[in-house]
Amino acid sequence: MAGNSRTTFTKRSKERARQEKRAEKSQKMEQRKQEKPTEPVERTGAPVIQYDEDGQPIALDFNDF
């Protein structure tokens, strides 16, 4: 019987830690939402071609589109 209460305490402790982590995570998400700029980013439509020092075009990245 002594081992039974120890496991219950351990489970409760782990669950409490999970709940605290979840609460911290949701607070961080809310904070990021409030800090987010309200102005939308304006895109021109065409990707900007950049060149290296040799005059060769640099490969486009996923974020360039």
C-alpha positions in Angstrom: 0.0 0.0 0.0 2.9 2.4 0.7 4.0 2.3 -3.0 0.4 3.2 -4.1 0.3 6.6 -2.5 3.7 7.5 -3.9 2.6 6.9 -7.5 -0.5 9.0 -6.9 1.6 11.9 -5.6 4.0 11.6 -8.6 1.1 11.6 -11.0 -0.5 14.6 -9.4 2.8 16.4 -9.4 3.3 15.7 -13.1 -0.2 16.8 -14.0 0.3 20.0 -12.0 3.5 20.7 -14.0 1.7 20.0 -17.3 -1.1 22.4 -16.3 1.4 25.2 -15.3 3.2 24.7 -18.6 0.0 24.9 -20.6 -1.0 28.1 -18.7 2.4 29.7 -19.4 2.2 28.8 -23.1 -1.3 30.3 -23.4 -0.1 33.5 -21.7 2.8 33.7 -24.2 0.5 33.2 -27.1 -1.8 36.0 -25.9 1.1 38.3 -25.4 2.4 37.6 -29.0 -1.1 38.3 -30.3 -1.2 41.7 -28.6 2.3 42.6 -29.8 1.5 41.6 -33.4 1.5 44.6 -35.8 -2.0 45.5 -37.0 -0.8 46.8 -40.4 -0.7 44.1 -43.1 2.6 43.6 -44.9 2.3 44.9 -48.5 3.7 42.7 -51.2 4.4 44.1 -54.7 3.7 40.7 -56.4 6.9 40.1 -58.2 9.9 38.7 -56.2 13.0 40.9 -56.0 16.0 39.4 -57.7 19.2 39.9 -55.7 22.7 39.5 -57.1 25.9 38.4 -55.4 29.3 40.2 -55.7 30.0 38.4 -59.0 26.8 39.6 -60.6 25.1 36.2 -60.5 21.5 36.0 -59.3 21.0 34.6 -55.8 18.6 31.6 -55.6 15.1 32.5 -54.5 13.9 31.2 -51.1 10.4 30.1 -50.1 9.9 33.4 -48.3 10.6 35.4 -51.5 7.2 34.5 -53.0 
